[in-house]
Amino acid sequence: MKVLIQRVKRASVTISGELYSKIGHGLLVFVGIEKGDTEETVLKLAEKTLNLRIFEDENGKMNKSVKDVEGEILSVSQFTLAGNCKKGTRPSFDNAEKPDLAKKMYELYNSKLEEQISVKTGVFAAMMDVELINDGPVTFMLDLI
């Protein structure tokens, strides 16, 4: 599982020209589920997402989590994070989990986040336009490898 996190001033998802969801200050999170990911992996990365201290405190240090700043999360499924570009010029998606299981894992990740914070989402497997204003810019890739 790979989770690409971007600290944002705002972010939104549009599908077929219609605004689907949006957030203000918080995190835009792209979630890629890979073969071999377990519920334990998903839950650990959800906790890490919630508690990652990447927002500035009163001294300008990255010392606060999205929960501490009462931010929001926009979670977007993105199977291309499982892409392997090591050979040739066309990515291989052999490591991406099958859609039915990936969707269950993505929903588990979101439900864990929702226990503690406001979460908006995109639509699993949909073609989406994602717009954001990156705050910083601050971007991190989370995985357990």
Buried (B, 14 or more C-beta within 10 A) or exposed (E): BBBBBBBBEBBBBBBEEEEBBBBEBBBBBBBBBBEEBEEEBBBBBBEBBBEBEBBBEEEEEBEBBBBEBEBBBBBBBBBEBBBEEEEEEEBEEEBBBEBEEBBBBBBBBBEBBBEBBBBBBBEBEEEBEBBBEEBEEBEBEBBEE
